[in-house]
């Protein structure tokens, strides 16, 4: 078959497939154009999931009749004064493809008026451009898109439900609104106001879009270096989501879903969040335009950084510094109510009334044995593992109020021989999982020793022989040198057996059998390409779990208080090595909700 040139209409429709894949892409491109035009108020109207109708109105600079006629031509743009700036992009859009691409597959109508001039209108239907005619309108631009993909009906078959398409379009506006807090946004869907955001400061916009809970659980993140500047909020490890949708990453005012940045975020939180959970963050990165290439993805959501290692290191280092605070800085609380979007142009998001409590709460759900601490020390059996934090045990005087610098407060009682009940300085109740808490303390102690050069080992008086499946034994012996850095000295002892000569001193006298079986399983989860430090982190977490005080171990009041104090002074102590929370906080508001007082 001979080679032929495609018609301009067909070429435009092919190009539209890269830019306009769904209604959300239309909304994103049009809102970005409005922001580049200096808009301070943007209103979006959606009908039929955005397939039937999308209207974007702004109060930006507007266009005169000459510019309006050129705006729907391919490769026409006002955002590149000269071709040399192609690699110094300082605007959201720049290629001049959004409007002609939309006009190639839909019915497009544009009305625009510059601040000093008259309004004019233009229509494009299925790639056929109409004439520029006088019109009436306020300063700014109004763009209406009807019957999306009417010119290519096969594309409609690939769309999701109208509800899903509308949700994606609203999410596109949400992400842009987070990056541009000084701009007001309003979204109306089928006659209902879905989103209403007045111009605000960044912190207020974050609270409006991500919720006051995130704003309260967020830790400030800030770092600069090498021409890079990072700022924003990252949630405490106990505040997670089932997906990564609430990870908002903004680069030079552009919302992105870049894989390098998402990987750096995941690395910073590893060993802090439970498997299958995702941290929440709103992070803003600023860097020179020439240091990042935004023209590597049709939707400009992925980037290429000139100094990838510098960006990755800055992000991971800043997050780890923010996450290194001790427990109690911003305590997690159990979720007691659900939240939904707020309506109203001036207010952001609205929280509905709390869901009604059940008529009866089961005894098992509320069984908190609030017994006062005994005046005499409780009998403590000989511990199987040393606590590492236990103070002397003389009878303690009646407890005094906790100083304000102790956010976890003073211990009141031990519940079910598993949880420590404490009273914070402000009167809030704090529940601590003693095993999870001590696991994190042991983990951080082992990690600190490893960084200093190696975990201190305790030779066994009689070496222990552990029988394992041959594959597990071979795997452990293959990592013998690395395990020695962790204070665990092993050597071969015939087929399917391992001889243990020393254990980490922090673990005390422990049965090495379960520990070695778990370590073999942990090491098997990582392939040969996995970095050594990741394997060692996993091994340290497993050692910490085996070296921690177990549930069912009865503690004295001084031991409980000592555990709380160490939690407050230990980095990342809000979660255990598996990402589970180590403590929960019940303040006055949470208790009032539980008892139906509010």
Secondary structure, 3 states (H helix, E strand, C coil): CCCCCCCHHHHHHHHHHHHCCCHHHHHHHHHHHHHHCCCCEEEEEEEHHHCCEEEEEECCCCCCHHHHHHHCCCCCCCCCCCHHHHHCCCCCCCCCCHHHHHHHHCEEEEEEECCCCCEEEEEEECCEECCCEECCCCCEEEEEEECCCCCCHHHHHHCCCHHHHHHHHHHHHHHHHHHCCCCEEEEEECCEEEEEECCCCHHHHHHHHHCHHHHHHEEEEEEEECCEEEEEEEECCCCEECCCCCEEEEECCEEECCHHHHHHHHHHHCCCCCCCCEECEEEEEECCHHHEECCCCCCCCCCEECCHHHHHHHHHHHHHHHHCCCCCCCCCCCCCCCCCCCCCCCCECCCCCCCCCCCCCCCCCCCCCCCCCCCCCCCCCCCCCCCCCCCCCCCCCCCCCCCCCCCCCEEEEEECCCEEEEECCCCCEEEEEHHHHHHHHHHHHHHHHHHHCCCCEEEEEEEEEEECCHHHHHHHHHCHHHHHHCCCEEEECCCCEEEEEEEEHHHCCCCHHHHHHHHHHHHHCCCCCCCHHHHHHHHHHHHHHHCCCCCCCCCCHHHHHHHHHHHHHCCCCCECCCCCECEEEECHHHHHHHCCCC
